[in-house]
């Protein structure tokens, strides 16, 4: 079992910044990927960015150049720095953990990010 605790969502004006954090605890596999997904009302959940235990990152085209994902291996924590936020970034953001050898992914409870015009 893996538990994910997210923090850092909120309401910001367009052009503003937010930093999301997600701390993982429980059974942590050495080879793993942590990331952030988001789901806006009426839309499917989509990948925002993820990062492997080796530091390899992957970003959605819509956030490249604006968002940066990073992780602190010692704390089993992943961060998402979001800059130049746009109203279309408004969504519930979910932390995700998956690992080689695990039978399922794990998800956080979700944190709301709202960007006002």
C-alpha positions in Angstrom: 0.0 0.0 0.0 1.1 3.5 -0.8 -0.4 6.7 0.7 -0.1 10.0 -1.1 -0.7 13.3 0.6 -1.0 16.4 -1.6 -0.8 20.1 -0.8 -0.4 23.4 -2.5 -3.6 24.0 -4.5 -5.5 27.2 -4.5 -6.9 30.2 -6.4 -4.5 32.5 -8.3 -4.9 35.1 -11.0 -3.8 34.4 -14.6 0.0 34.7 -14.8 0.5 33.6 -11.2 2.3 30.7 -9.8 1.6 27.7 -7.5 3.7 24.9 -6.2 2.1 21.5 -5.6 3.6 18.9 -3.3 2.9 15.2 -2.9 4.5 13.0 -0.2 4.4 9.2 -0.6 4.6 6.8 2.3 4.1 3.1 2.8 5.7 0.5 0.6 7.9 2.4 -1.7 9.6 0.5 -4.6 13.0 1.7 -5.7 12.1 1.9 -9.4 9.1 4.1 -9.6 7.5 7.1 -11.3 5.6 9.9 -9.6 3.6 12.4 -11.4 0.7 14.8 -11.6 -2.5 14.4 -13.6 -5.4 16.8 -13.8 -9.1 16.6 -14.5 -11.3 19.6 -15.5 -15.1 19.5 -15.3 -16.5 17.4 -18.2 -13.0 16.3 -19.4 -10.9 13.2 -19.0 -8.1 13.0 -16.6 -4.8 13.9 -18.4 -1.1 13.7 -17.6 0.5 17.0 -16.7 4.0 15.7 -15.9 5.8 12.8 -14.4 9.3 12.0 -13.2 11.1 8.7 -12.7 13.3 7.7 -9.8 16.3 8.4 -12.1 15.0 12.0 -12.8 13.7 11.5 -16.3 10.8 13.9 -16.8 7.9 14.0 -19.2 5.5 16.9 -19.8 2.3 17.5 -21.5 2.8 19.8 -24.5 0.4 22.3 -22.9 2.6 22.9 -19.9 6.1 22.7 -21.4 8.1 25.8 -20.5 5.7 26.8 -17.7 5.7 23.9 -15.3 8.6 22.1 -13.7 8.4 18.7 -11.9 11.0 17.7 -9.4 11.4 15.2 -6.6 13.2 14.7 -3.3 14.1 11.0 -3.1 15.0 11.2 0.6 11.5 12.5 1.4 9.6 10.4 -1.3 8.1 13.7 -2.4 7.3 15.1 -5.8 6.8 18.8 -6.5 5.1 20.6 -9.4 6.1 24.3 -9.8 3.5 25.9 -12.0 4.3 29.3 -13.5 2.5 31.6 -15.9 -0.8 29.9 -15.0 -3.7 30.2 -17.4 -7.4 29.8 -16.9 -7.3 26.6 -18.8 -5.1 25.1 -16.2 -8.0 25.1 -13.8 -8.7 21.5 -12.7 -8.4 19.1 -9.8 -4.8 17.9 -9.8 -4.0 14.4 -8.7 -0.7 12.9 -7.6 0.1 9.5 -9.1 2.5 6.8 -8.0 3.4 3.7 -10.0 6.2 1.2 -9.7 7.7 -1.7 -11.5 6.3 -4.8 -9.9 3.2 -3.2 -8.4 -0.2 -4.4 -9.6 -1.8 -1.0 -9.6 -1.3 2.7 -9.6 -1.9 4.9 -6.5 -3.7 8.2 -6.5 -3.9 11.1 -4.1 -7.1 12.7 -3.0 -6.8 15.6 -5.4 -6.1 19.3 -4.9 -8.0 22.1 -6.7 -6.2 24.6 -8.8 -8.2 27.5 -10.0 -6.8 30.3 -12.2 -9.0 33.4 -12.5 -9.1 35.7 -15.5 
